[in-house]
Amino acid sequence: MKKCEYCGRELDSYHLMYCRDSDCEQRAERFYETRKKTEMGFGVVNVACVVLIMIGLIMAVFSPVIGNIVVAAALVVLGIVILIMPYAPESFYKKWRIRKTSLIVRSFGIVCFLAAVGFTVLAMYYNANPK
């Protein structure tokens, strides 16, 4: 059977895209409109954070405290952006639909926050134990 584009529940007919008696259609339309408006900003911030993470990791070789702080800050910004705008490649939406894909992507945002906490703890360790 065909599944709802938003929630993934099975539909009665192959002619439908969304559940009949729910707000799946409105939620999906709102999601697609928001994604269309903010996708460019999301991509720019995403690329900038990834570049900052790489720079921070290189800096960590020479100055562990500063490098780890840069990585942690970039991960926090990336986590916030991912939680606000949970966008994924189209293949994810085809496989898991909008609601489940957003949940998976937001879980990745939480993992970014946890990694930022780890890098912050590492920076505090290097600050307390200089070589």
C-alpha positions as CSV (number, residue, x, y, z in Angstrom):
1,M,0.0,0.0,0.0
2,K,1.0,3.6,-0.5
3,K,1.9,5.6,2.6
4,C,1.2,9.1,3.7
5,E,3.9,11.6,2.7
6,Y,3.9,13.2,6.2
7,C,3.4,10.5,8.8
8,G,4.0,7.3,6.9
9,R,0.7,5.5,7.7
10,E,-0.8,3.3,5.1
11,L,-3.4,5.0,2.9
12,D,-6.8,3.6,1.6
13,S,-6.1,4.5,-2.0
14,Y,-3.2,5.0,-4.3
15,H,-4.6,8.3,-5.4
16,L,-4.1,9.9,-2.0
17,M,-0.9,11.5,-0.8
18,Y,-1.9,12.2,2.8
19,C,-4.2,10.8,5.5
20,R,-7.9,11.7,5.0
21,D,-9.0,12.9,8.4
22,S,-5.8,14.5,9.8
23,D,-3.7,17.6,9.4
24,C,-0.9,15.8,7.6
25,E,-1.4,17.7,4.4
26,Q,-1.2,21.1,6.1
27,R,1.8,20.1,8.1
28,A,3.6,18.8,5.0
29,E,2.8,21.9,3.0
30,R,4.1,24.1,5.9
31,F,7.3,22.0,6.1
32,Y,8.0,22.2,2.4
33,E,7.3,26.0,2.4
34,T,9.6,26.6,5.4
35,R,12.3,24.4,3.9
36,K,12.1,26.2,0.6
37,K,12.6,29.6,2.3
38,T,15.4,28.6,4.7
39,E,17.3,25.9,2.8
40,M,20.0,28.3,1.5
41,G,20.7,29.7,5.0
42,F,20.8,26.2,6.4
43,G,23.4,25.1,3.8
44,V,25.6,28.2,4.4
45,V,25.6,27.7,8.2
46,N,26.1,23.9,7.8
47,V,29.2,24.4,5.5
48,A,30.6,27.1,7.8
49,C,30.3,24.9,10.9
50,V,31.9,22.0,9.2
51,V,34.8,24.2,8.1
52,L,35.1,25.6,11.6
53,I,35.2,22.1,13.0
54,M,38.0,21.1,10.7
55,I,39.9,24.3,11.6
56,G,39.3,23.7,15.3
57,L,40.6,20.1,15.0
58,I,43.8,21.4,13.3
59,M,44.2,24.1,15.9
60,A,43.8,21.5,18.7
61,V,47.1,20.0,17.6
62,F,48.9,23.2,18.4
63,S,46.7,24.6,21.1
64,P,44.4,22.0,22.6
65,V,42.3,24.5,24.7
66,I,41.5,26.9,21.9
67,G,41.0,24.2,19.3
68,N,38.6,22.2,21.4
69,I,36.6,25.4,22.3
70,V,36.3,26.3,18.5
71,V,35.1,22.8,17.8
72,A,32.6,22.9,20.7
73,A,31.3,26.3,19.6
74,A,30.8,25.1,16.0
75,L,29.0,22.0,17.2
76,V,26.7,24.0,19.4
77,V,25.8,26.3,16.5
78,L,25.3,23.2,14.2
79,G,23.2,21.5,16.8
80,I,20.9,24.6,17.2
81,V,20.5,24.9,13.4
82,I,19.8,21.2,13.0
83,L,17.2,21.3,15.8
84,I,15.5,24.4,14.3
85,M,15.7,23.2,10.6
86,P,15.7,19.4,10.5
87,Y,16.4,19.0,6.8
88,A,17.7,15.9,5.1
89,P,18.4,14.6,1.6
90,E,15.3,13.7,-0.4
91,S,16.1,10.0,-0.3
92,F,15.5,10.1,3.5
93,Y,12.0,11.6,3.0
94,K,11.1,8.9,0.5
95,K,12.2,6.1,2.8
96,W,11.0,7.4,6.2
97,R,8.6,10.3,5.3
98,I,8.7,13.8,6.9
99,R,7.9,13.1,10.5
100,K,10.3,10.2,11.1
101,T,13.1,11.9,9.1
102,S,12.7,15.1,11.2
103,L,12.9,13.0,14.3
104,I,16.1,11.3,13.1
105,V,17.7,14.5,12.1
106,R,16.9,16.2,15.4
107,S,18.4,13.3,17.2
108,F,21.6,14.0,15.3
109,G,21.3,17.6,16.5
110,I,21.2,16.4,20.1
111,V,24.3,14.2,19.3
112,C,26.1,17.4,18.2
113,F,25.3,19.0,21.5
114,L,26.6,16.0,23.4
115,A,29.8,16.1,21.3
116,A,30.1,19.8,22.1
117,V,29.9,19.0,25.8
118,G,32.7,16.4,25.3
119,F,35.0,18.9,23.5
120,T,34.3,21.5,26.2
121,V,35.2,19.0,28.9
122,L,38.4,18.1,27.0
123,A,39.3,21.8,26.7
124,M,38.8,22.2,30.5
125,Y,41.0,19.2,31.1
126,Y,43.8,20.6,28.9
127,N,43.4,24.0,30.6
128,A,43.7,22.4,34.1
129,N,46.7,20.2,33.1
130,P,49.0,22.2,30.8
131,K,52.1,20.4,29.6
